[in-house]
Amino acid sequence: MPGIFINYRRDDAPGVAGRLYDHLARKFTGGKLFIDVDAIKPGLDFVKQLDTQVSQCDALLAVIGPHWLAAADSKGKRRLDDPHDYVRIEIASALKRDIPVIPVLIDDAEMPAEADLPEDLAPLARRHALELRHTRFASDADAIVSALHTVLPETTKKNRKAIPLIAAGVVALVLIGGAIWWLTRTSPGTQTAEITPAPSTPPVQPWQPATPQPQAVIPPAPSYDSSGGLLDKNADNAAPSEVTPSNVTPPSPIAPPSEASTGDTTSGQVPGVQVALGDSFDKVSAAYPSGRQTTVSEKPAWWAQSQGLYFFFTGDKVLDNIRLDPPYPGAIHGVKLGDSFDEVKKKLGEPLRSWDFGTDKANLYQFGNTNVRFDVNPDGKVGTIFVMTAN
C-alpha cells in the first residue's frame, strides 16, 4: 500500500492541507495518509517518531504557503532554523532517504531559494513544484494525484493497471458460465438424469434481491480556503448528493432570532460593520481607508485588521464573505467571540453542518439568505465568525 505524507505548517495552511487530505483519501483508498503531528505518542522522542512516520511513506507533499519561509516562533526566531521544528524534521527526513518530495504552493506562494533554506532542506529548492489554487482546486488536486502516481512504487502502478484486467476476467467467467448453461440446459425431446441432493444437503433457496434501504441525504460540505474564504460550491470536496427517499427529511435551516438586537444578519448587514454583503469593493475600501488590499486565492480582499474585520470578494468585486476576529466586539445572533460552543447551541440549537477545519471545528448555521459560521477552537470557544452569502 502506498504511503503519502502531507507536511504543512499549522498557522500557514491548515484548511488547504485538510482539504487536500480529503481529496487524496478518495483517490488512494488502499493506501496510508499521514498528516499533522497529533499522532505523536506522549513520553517518546518526537523527533524519532516523526522520522519513523516519514520513513514509512513513499512520497511527501510539502504544502508551502506565503508565510512558510519566514514563519517565526514567540521569540522572533525563524522556525526553519530550529533543528527541532517539525516541518523541517519531516522534509529533511524524506530528503535524506531520497523519498520523493513534491512542493505544493498555495495562495500565490513562491518556491524558496536554496540559499534561504537550512543545509538539510537545500535540496528542496531543486524539486519541481505544483500549484494548488482554490479557484481550480479540483484540477490542481488531480494534477497532484497524477504526479504521485508517477513516483509511487511500481506495485501501485501495476495494481492500477490490473483493475481493468480483473474486470475483464470476471466478464469472461460470466460469459463462459452462460455458455455452459446454454449447452447443458434441457431441450425438448432430450432426456436428462435427475440429480437428487444428499439428504444432509439443505435445499437451495431461489435468489431474492435485497430490499433497498433508504439512505439519508448528506448536504454538501461548504468549502473554504486557508483564510476562511468561501470556495466554489462545485468544489470536489462537497459530499455527493443523493436522491431523497420519501421517508427521509433533509435538515431544515435554523430560523433567525426574532429580535434585531441579537445581531440578525438575514439582510446581510453585520452589527457594527459599516458595509453589508453585496456591497462593492470600492465602497468597502472607502468605509475602511486604514485597511489594506490583498489577494486571497486570486480574488480581491480588504484587511481592516486593527478592527478584526476581513472582507472577501467575488471575482467581480462583490462582497460575499466577512470574517470577524478579535477585537470585533459585536454579537452575531446573540453570539460573541469567546463564547463557548455550549452557549451557541443553547441560543441557536444544533448547527446545520459541522466539520474539522485545521485544529478548529467549523459549525454552520443558515439565516435566510445568509450563512454564519462559528469556528470553535480546541478550548471550546468561538475564535472566528464568518458571515457570508448563502450559495
DRENGUPA-613066 format. One record per residue (C-alpha): residue number from 1; x, y, z; residue in one letter. Coordinates in Angstrom, 2 decimals, decimal comma. Layout:
(site NUM; (X; Y; Z); "a")
...
end
This chain:
(site 1; (0,00; 0,00; 0,00); "m")
(site 2; (1,39; 3,44; -0,90); "p")
(site 3; (2,15; 5,84; 1,92); "g")
(site 4; (1,73; 9,60; 1,40); "i")
(site 5; (2,86; 12,15; 3,98); "f")
(site 6; (1,32; 15,66; 3,93); "i")
(site 7; (3,70; 18,16; 5,52); "n")
(site 8; (2,35; 21,64; 6,39); "y")
(site 9; (2,65; 24,37; 8,96); "r")
(site 10; (-0,47; 24,76; 11,08); "r")
(site 11; (-0,62; 28,55; 11,01); "d")
(site 12; (0,23; 28,73; 7,31); "d")
(site 13; (-2,12; 26,32; 5,53); "a")
(site 14; (-4,36; 24,21; 7,82); "p")
(site 15; (-7,52; 24,48; 5,73); "g")
(site 16; (-5,87; 23,68; 2,41); "v")
(site 17; (-3,92; 20,77; 3,89); "a")
(site 18; (-7,09; 19,26; 5,33); "g")
(site 19; (-8,94; 19,65; 2,06); "r")
(site 20; (-6,08; 18,08; 0,12); "l")
(site 21; (-6,06; 15,17; 2,60); "y")
(site 22; (-9,77; 14,57; 1,94); "d")
(site 23; (-9,18; 14,59; -1,83); "h")
(site 24; (-6,30; 12,12; -1,61); "l")
(site 25; (-8,25; 9,86; 0,75); "a")
(site 26; (-10,81; 9,36; -2,03); "r")
(site 27; (-8,17; 8,72; -4,69); "k")
(site 28; (-5,88; 6,39; -2,68); "f")
(site 29; (-8,40; 4,25; -0,81); "t")
(site 30; (-5,95; 1,37; -0,38); "g")
(site 31; (-3,08; 3,48; 0,89); "g")
(site 32; (-1,95; 5,25; 4,03); "k")
(site 33; (-2,09; 9,01; 4,53); "l")
(site 34; (-0,13; 10,78; 7,24); "f")
(site 35; (-0,93; 14,34; 8,30); "i")
(site 36; (-0,31; 16,56; 11,31); "d")
(site 37; (1,58; 15,72; 14,49); "v")
(site 38; (-1,40; 14,70; 16,63); "d")
(site 39; (-0,43; 11,04; 16,27); "a")
(site 40; (2,75; 11,63; 18,27); "i")
(site 41; (2,67; 9,45; 21,37); "k")
(site 42; (3,46; 11,08; 24,72); "p")
(site 43; (6,65; 10,14; 26,53); "g")
(site 44; (8,61; 9,29; 23,37); "l")
(site 45; (11,19; 11,25; 21,39); "d")
(site 46; (9,05; 13,16; 18,88); "f")
(site 47; (12,00; 13,65; 16,51); "v")
(site 48; (12,44; 9,88; 16,25); "k")
(site 49; (8,68; 9,38; 15,91); "q")
(site 50; (8,41; 11,88; 13,05); "l")
(site 51; (11,42; 10,32; 11,37); "d")
(site 52; (9,80; 6,88; 11,69); "t")
(site 53; (6,49; 8,07; 10,24); "q")
(site 54; (8,17; 9,65; 7,23); "v")
(site 55; (10,28; 6,53; 6,68); "s")
(site 56; (7,06; 4,54; 6,17); "q")
(site 57; (5,97; 6,74; 3,28); "c")
(site 58; (6,65; 6,55; -0,44); "d")
(site 59; (6,13; 10,27; -1,14); "a")
(site 60; (5,90; 13,53; 0,80); "l")
(site 61; (3,85; 16,61; -0,14); "l")
(site 62; (5,32; 19,82; 1,31); "a")
(site 63; (2,49; 22,38; 1,43); "v")
(site 64; (4,08; 25,85; 1,21); "i")
(site 65; (2,08; 29,00; 1,91); "g")
(site 66; (3,12; 32,67; 1,70); "p")
(site 67; (4,42; 32,69; 5,30); "h")
(site 68; (6,13; 29,29; 5,20); "w")
(site 69; (9,69; 30,57; 4,80); "l")
(site 70; (9,55; 33,46; 7,27); "a")
(site 71; (7,37; 31,89; 9,99); "a")
(site 72; (8,85; 32,77; 13,40); "a")
(site 73; (8,43; 31,50; 16,96); "d")
(site 74; (7,43; 33,54; 20,02); "s")
(site 75; (11,00; 34,83; 20,36); "k")
(site 76; (11,13; 36,07; 16,77); "g")
(site 77; (13,47; 33,30; 15,60); "k")
(site 78; (12,74; 31,76; 12,22); "r")
(site 79; (11,25; 28,33; 12,78); "r")
(site 80; (13,06; 26,65; 9,90); "l")
(site 81; (16,35; 27,49; 11,62); "d")
(site 82; (15,32; 25,37; 14,62); "d")
(site 83; (16,61; 21,76; 14,25); "p")
(site 84; (13,58; 20,60; 16,25); "h")
(site 85; (11,00; 22,30; 14,02); "d")
(site 86; (8,63; 19,51; 12,96); "y")
(site 87; (8,20; 20,86; 9,41); "v")
(site 88; (11,98; 20,83; 8,94); "r")
(site 89; (12,36; 17,39; 10,54); "i")
(site 90; (9,75; 15,80; 8,26); "e")
(site 91; (11,08; 17,25; 5,00); "i")
(site 92; (14,74; 16,62; 5,91); "a")
(site 93; (13,88; 13,03; 6,84); "s")
(site 94; (12,32; 12,43; 3,41); "a")
(site 95; (15,19; 14,13; 1,56); "l")
(site 96; (17,91; 12,14; 3,30); "k")
(site 97; (16,08; 8,89; 2,44); "r")
(site 98; (15,64; 10,00; -1,18); "d")
(site 99; (11,86; 9,80; -0,76); "i")
(site 100; (10,16; 11,86; -3,50); "p")
(site 101; (9,23; 15,31; -2,16); "v")
(site 102; (6,69; 17,39; -4,11); "i")
(site 103; (6,35; 21,06; -3,06); "p")
(site 104; (2,72; 22,27; -3,24); "v")
(site 105; (2,41; 26,07; -3,50); "l")
(site 106; (-0,76; 27,75; -2,20); "i")
(site 107; (-2,04; 31,35; -2,02); "d")
(site 108; (0,48; 32,60; -4,63); "d")
(site 109; (3,44; 31,41; -2,55); "a")
(site 110; (6,81; 31,26; -4,30); "e")
(site 111; (9,30; 28,43; -4,24); "m")
(site 112; (12,06; 29,21; -1,66); "p")
(site 113; (15,59; 29,68; -2,95); "a")
(site 114; (18,31; 27,23; -1,95); "e")
(site 115; (20,28; 29,98; -0,20); "a")
(site 116; (17,29; 30,76; 2,06); "d")
(site 117; (16,98; 27,21; 3,38); "l")
(site 118; (18,91; 25,31; 6,08); "p")
(site 119; (21,53; 22,94; 4,71); "e")
(site 120; (19,42; 19,80; 5,21); "d")
(site 121; (16,48; 21,41; 3,35); "l")
(site 122; (18,52; 22,91; 0,48); "a")
(site 123; (17,68; 20,03; -1,93); "p")
(site 124; (14,01; 21,02; -1,63); "l")
(site 125; (14,68; 24,05; -3,84); "a")
(site 126; (15,57; 21,70; -6,69); "r")
(site 127; (12,23; 19,86; -6,58); "r")
(site 128; (9,59; 20,64; -9,19); "h")
(site 129; (6,65; 22,37; -7,50); "a")
(site 130; (2,91; 22,19; -8,22); "l")
(site 131; (0,27; 24,84; -7,55); "e")
(site 132; (-2,94; 24,30; -5,58); "l")
(site 133; (-5,35; 27,18; -6,21); "r")
(site 134; (-8,79; 27,40; -4,63); "h")
(site 135; (-10,35; 28,60; -7,90); "t")
(site 136; (-9,03; 25,48; -9,65); "r")
(site 137; (-8,79; 23,14; -6,70); "f")
(site 138; (-10,26; 20,07; -8,43); "a")
(site 139; (-7,97; 20,18; -11,47); "s")
(site 140; (-4,88; 21,16; -9,44); "d")
(site 141; (-5,53; 18,39; -6,89); "a")
(site 142; (-5,95; 15,87; -9,70); "d")
(site 143; (-2,61; 17,03; -11,13); "a")
(site 144; (-1,05; 16,25; -7,74); "i")
(site 145; (-2,66; 12,80; -7,81); "v")
(site 146; (-1,18; 12,19; -11,28); "s")
(site 147; (2,25; 13,33; -10,08); "a")
(site 148; (2,03; 10,97; -7,11); "l")
(site 149; (1,22; 8,06; -9,40); "h")
(site 150; (4,47; 8,70; -11,29); "t")
(site 151; (6,62; 8,46; -8,15); "v")
(site 152; (4,81; 5,84; -6,09); "l")
(site 153; (6,20; 2,28; -6,05); "p")
(site 154; (5,78; 0,18; -9,21); "e")
(site 155; (3,44; -2,19; -7,36); "t")
(site 156; (0,80; 0,50; -7,05); "t")
(site 157; (1,00; 1,22; -10,78); "k")
(site 158; (0,66; -2,48; -11,54); "k")
(site 159; (-2,34; -2,68; -9,26); "n")
(site 160; (-3,99; 0,21; -11,09); "r")
(site 161; (-3,33; -1,47; -14,44); "k")
(site 162; (-4,63; -4,78; -13,11); "a")
(site 163; (-8,08; -3,40; -12,29); "i")
(site 164; (-9,40; -3,46; -15,89); "p")
(site 165; (-7,80; -6,91; -16,40); "l")
(site 166; (-9,59; -8,28; -13,35); "i")
(site 167; (-12,86; -6,79; -14,55); "a")
(site 168; (-12,34; -8,37; -17,98); "a")
(site 169; (-11,65; -11,74; -16,30); "g")
(site 170; (-14,90; -11,55; -14,34); "v")
(site 171; (-16,84; -10,78; -17,52); "v")
(site 172; (-15,15; -13,71; -19,29); "a")
(site 173; (-16,09; -16,10; -16,47); "l")
(site 174; (-19,70; -14,95; -16,62); "v")
(site 175; (-19,79; -15,48; -20,40); "l")
(site 176; (-18,23; -18,94; -20,12); "i")
(site 177; (-20,66; -19,93; -17,38); "g")
(site 178; (-23,57; -18,73; -19,51); "g")
(site 179; (-22,33; -20,73; -22,49); "a")
(site 180; (-22,04; -23,91; -20,40); "i")
(site 181; (-25,55; -23,42; -19,06); "w")
(site 182; (-26,89; -22,90; -22,60); "w")
(site 183; (-25,27; -26,09; -23,90); "l")
(site 184; (-26,35; -28,26; -20,98); "t")
(site 185; (-29,88; -26,93; -20,44); "r")
(site 186; (-32,78; -29,31; -21,08); "t")
(site 187; (-34,05; -29,28; -24,69); "s")
(site 188; (-37,38; -30,69; -25,96); "p")
(site 189; (-37,07; -34,40; -26,60); "g")
(site 190; (-33,85; -34,66; -24,63); "t")
(site 191; (-33,79; -36,90; -21,56); "q")
(site 192; (-31,53; -35,85; -18,71); "t")
(site 193; (-30,69; -37,59; -15,47); "a")
(site 194; (-32,23; -36,02; -12,40); "e")
(site 195; (-29,73; -35,28; -9,69); "i")
(site 196; (-31,07; -35,75; -6,19); "t")
(site 197; (-29,16; -33,92; -3,47); "p")
(site 198; (-27,94; -35,91; -0,50); "a")
(site 199; (-30,33; -35,91; 2,47); "p")
(site 200; (-27,92; -33,79; 4,53); "s")
(site 201; (-27,76; -31,07; 1,86); "t")
(site 202; (-30,21; -28,26; 2,63); "p")
(site 203; (-32,44; -27,25; -0,28); "p")
(site 204; (-31,13; -24,35; -2,29); "v")
(site 205; (-33,37; -21,34; -1,95); "q")
(site 206; (-34,01; -19,17; -5,01); "p")
(site 207; (-32,11; -15,91; -5,00); "w")
(site 208; (-34,07; -12,90; -3,92); "q")
(site 209; (-32,89; -9,31; -4,45); "p")
(site 210; (-32,12; -7,44; -1,27); "a")
(site 211; (-34,74; -4,94; -0,21); "t")
(site 212; (-33,22; -1,48; -0,78); "p")
(site 213; (-32,80; 0,51; 2,40); "q")
(site 214; (-33,43; 4,28; 2,41); "p")
(site 215; (-30,34; 6,42; 2,83); "q")
(site 216; (-30,26; 9,80; 4,46); "a")
(site 217; (-29,27; 12,82; 2,45); "v")
(site 218; (-25,98; 14,45; 3,40); "i")
(site 219; (-25,95; 18,14; 2,48); "p")
(site 220; (-22,86; 19,29; 0,55); "p")
(site 221; (-20,00; 20,37; 2,77); "a")
(site 222; (-19,20; 24,07; 2,34); "p")
(site 223; (-15,62; 24,71; 1,25); "s")
(site 224; (-13,21; 27,36; 2,44); "y")
(site 225; (-9,69; 28,42; 1,65); "d")
(site 226; (-6,88; 28,78; 4,20); "s")
(site 227; (-8,06; 32,28; 5,19); "s")
(site 228; (-11,67; 31,26; 5,56); "g")
(site 229; (-12,92; 32,49; 2,19); "g")
(site 230; (-15,92; 30,59; 0,81); "l")
(site 231; (-14,83; 28,32; -2,03); "l")
(site 232; (-16,69; 27,43; -5,19); "d")
(site 233; (-19,84; 25,47; -4,41); "k")
(site 234; (-18,81; 22,95; -7,08); "n")
(site 235; (-15,52; 22,15; -5,33); "a")
(site 236; (-14,91; 18,41; -5,29); "d")
(site 237; (-14,74; 18,09; -1,52); "n")
(site 238; (-18,50; 18,54; -1,31); "a")
(site 239; (-20,30; 15,36; -0,30); "a")
(site 240; (-22,12; 13,76; -3,29); "p")
(site 241; (-25,84; 14,48; -3,25); "s")
(site 242; (-28,29; 11,59; -3,39); "e")
(site 243; (-31,95; 11,19; -4,27); "v")
(site 244; (-34,01; 11,82; -1,15); "t")
(site 245; (-36,18; 8,82; -0,19); "p")
(site 246; (-39,79; 9,65; 0,54); "s")
(site 247; (-39,44; 8,84; 4,22); "n")
(site 248; (-36,27; 10,89; 4,84); "v")
(site 249; (-36,49; 14,60; 5,56); "t")
(site 250; (-33,39; 16,74; 4,88); "p")
(site 251; (-32,27; 19,08; 7,67); "p")
(site 252; (-34,02; 22,44; 7,74); "s")
(site 253; (-32,18; 25,74; 8,21); "p")
(site 254; (-32,49; 27,20; 11,67); "i")
(site 255; (-34,81; 30,18; 11,75); "a")
(site 256; (-33,20; 33,54; 12,63); "p")
(site 257; (-33,84; 35,10; 16,03); "p")
(site 258; (-36,86; 37,40; 16,15); "s")
(site 259; (-35,12; 40,28; 17,90); "e")
(site 260; (-32,86; 42,55; 15,86); "a")
(site 261; (-30,85; 43,26; 18,99); "s")
(site 262; (-29,31; 39,80; 18,75); "t")
(site 263; (-27,38; 40,81; 15,63); "g")
(site 264; (-29,69; 39,50; 12,90); "d")
(site 265; (-27,66; 39,03; 9,69); "t")
(site 266; (-30,57; 37,96; 7,49); "t")
(site 267; (-30,32; 41,15; 5,43); "s")
(site 268; (-26,55; 40,74; 5,00); "g")
(site 269; (-25,78; 43,51; 7,49); "q")
(site 270; (-23,31; 42,72; 10,31); "v")
(site 271; (-23,73; 44,66; 13,59); "p")
(site 272; (-21,11; 47,38; 13,98); "g")
(site 273; (-19,85; 46,97; 10,39); "v")
(site 274; (-20,30; 49,92; 8,02); "q")
(site 275; (-20,89; 47,80; 4,92); "v")
(site 276; (-23,08; 44,80; 4,05); "a")
(site 277; (-22,86; 41,69; 1,92); "l")
(site 278; (-23,35; 42,61; -1,73); "g")
(site 279; (-21,52; 45,95; -1,47); "d")
(site 280; (-18,75; 46,81; -3,92); "s")
(site 281; (-15,01; 46,70; -3,26); "f")
(site 282; (-14,82; 50,49; -3,66); "d")
(site 283; (-17,50; 51,04; -1,01); "k")
(site 284; (-15,71; 48,75; 1,47); "v")
(site 285; (-12,29; 50,32; 0,92); "s")
(site 286; (-13,81; 53,81; 1,29); "a")
(site 287; (-15,53; 52,82; 4,55); "a")
(site 288; (-12,26; 51,46; 5,98); "y")
(site 289; (-9,50; 53,63; 4,48); "p")
(site 290; (-6,91; 52,47; 7,02); "s")
(site 291; (-7,16; 48,90; 5,73); "g")
(site 292; (-5,05; 47,36; 3,02); "r")
(site 293; (-5,77; 45,49; -0,17); "q")
(site 294; (-4,59; 41,93; -0,66); "t")
(site 295; (-5,45; 38,88; -2,73); "t")
(site 296; (-6,73; 35,56; -1,43); "v")
(site 297; (-6,72; 32,71; -3,93); "s")
(site 298; (-6,67; 35,12; -6,87); "e")
(site 299; (-9,65; 37,12; -5,59); "k")
(site 300; (-9,56; 40,62; -4,05); "p")
(site 301; (-9,74; 41,05; -0,28); "a")
(site 302; (-9,55; 44,02; 2,11); "w")
(site 303; (-7,97; 43,77; 5,58); "w")
(site 304; (-9,21; 46,13; 8,33); "a")
(site 305; (-7,01; 44,17; 10,70); "q")
(site 306; (-6,97; 46,59; 13,64); "s")
(site 307; (-10,75; 46,23; 13,90); "q")
(site 308; (-10,77; 42,47; 13,41); "g")
(site 309; (-12,52; 42,73; 10,03); "l")
(site 310; (-11,59; 40,86; 6,87); "y")
(site 311; (-13,60; 41,28; 3,67); "f")
(site 312; (-13,59; 38,73; 0,84); "f")
(site 313; (-14,99; 39,43; -2,62); "f")
(site 314; (-16,08; 37,54; -5,70); "t")
(site 315; (-14,12; 37,88; -8,93); "g")
(site 316; (-16,50; 40,74; -9,80); "d")
(site 317; (-15,50; 42,57; -6,61); "k")
(site 318; (-18,79; 41,98; -4,80); "v")
(site 319; (-18,56; 41,44; -1,04); "l")
(site 320; (-19,70; 37,89; -0,23); "d")
(site 321; (-17,82; 36,98; 2,97); "n")
(site 322; (-17,00; 38,92; 6,15); "i")
(site 323; (-14,62; 37,38; 8,67); "r")
(site 324; (-14,74; 38,59; 12,29); "l")
(site 325; (-11,76; 38,19; 14,63); "d")
(site 326; (-10,79; 39,91; 17,90); "p")
(site 327; (-11,12; 42,76; 18,77); "p")
(site 328; (-14,52; 42,80; 16,99); "y")
(site 329; (-16,98; 43,39; 19,92); "p")
(site 330; (-20,36; 42,75; 18,32); "g")
(site 331; (-22,80; 39,87; 18,69); "a")
(site 332; (-23,95; 37,73; 15,78); "i")
(site 333; (-27,39; 36,29; 16,56); "h")
(site 334; (-26,56; 36,68; 20,22); "g")
(site 335; (-23,14; 35,03; 19,96); "v")
(site 336; (-19,86; 36,87; 20,65); "k")
(site 337; (-16,26; 35,91; 20,07); "l")
(site 338; (-15,06; 33,99; 23,12); "g")
(site 339; (-18,45; 32,40; 23,88); "d")
(site 340; (-18,42; 28,67; 24,49); "s")
(site 341; (-19,99; 26,41; 21,89); "f")
(site 342; (-22,42; 25,17; 24,55); "d")
(site 343; (-23,71; 28,74; 24,77); "e")
(site 344; (-24,02; 28,86; 20,98); "v")
(site 345; (-26,15; 25,72; 20,91); "k")
(site 346; (-28,37; 26,99; 23,73); "k")
(site 347; (-29,13; 30,09; 21,68); "k")
(site 348; (-29,19; 28,69; 18,15); "l")
(site 349; (-29,66; 24,93; 18,50); "g")
(site 350; (-27,61; 22,33; 16,67); "e")
(site 351; (-25,67; 23,55; 13,60); "p")
(site 352; (-26,79; 22,73; 10,09); "l")
(site 353; (-23,34; 21,23; 9,44); "r")
(site 354; (-20,08; 20,72; 11,38); "s")
(site 355; (-16,63; 19,71; 10,12); "w")
(site 356; (-12,98; 19,90; 11,12); "d")
(site 357; (-11,10; 22,99; 9,92); "f")
(site 358; (-7,46; 22,61; 10,84); "g")
(site 359; (-7,36; 22,39; 14,63); "t")
(site 360; (-10,78; 24,08; 14,91); "d")
(site 361; (-14,32; 22,79; 14,47); "k")
(site 362; (-16,40; 24,77; 11,97); "a")
(site 363; (-20,17; 25,00; 12,65); "n")
(site 364; (-22,53; 26,33; 10,00); "l")
(site 365; (-25,92; 27,98; 10,58); "y")
(site 366; (-28,26; 29,44; 7,97); "q")
(site 367; (-30,42; 32,53; 8,45); "f")
(site 368; (-32,46; 33,30; 5,36); "g")
(site 369; (-30,06; 34,03; 2,51); "n")
(site 370; (-27,09; 34,36; 4,86); "t")
(site 371; (-24,79; 31,68; 6,28); "n")
(site 372; (-23,00; 32,21; 9,58); "v")
(site 373; (-20,08; 30,00; 10,53); "r")
(site 374; (-18,69; 29,81; 14,07); "f")
(site 375; (-15,19; 28,34; 14,29); "d")
(site 376; (-14,62; 26,79; 17,70); "v")
(site 377; (-11,01; 26,40; 18,89); "n")
(site 378; (-9,63; 23,43; 20,89); "p")
(site 379; (-10,64; 25,24; 24,10); "d")
(site 380; (-14,30; 25,07; 23,04); "g")
(site 381; (-14,54; 28,83; 22,46); "k")
(site 382; (-15,69; 30,73; 19,37); "v")
(site 383; (-12,46; 32,14; 17,91); "g")
(site 384; (-13,63; 33,33; 14,48); "t")
(site 385; (-17,02; 34,12; 12,92); "i")
(site 386; (-17,80; 34,22; 9,18); "f")
(site 387; (-20,89; 35,91; 7,75); "v")
(site 388; (-21,35; 35,04; 4,09); "m")
(site 389; (-23,79; 34,87; 1,25); "t")
(site 390; (-25,61; 31,52; 1,15); "a")
(site 391; (-24,86; 29,87; -2,20); "n")
end
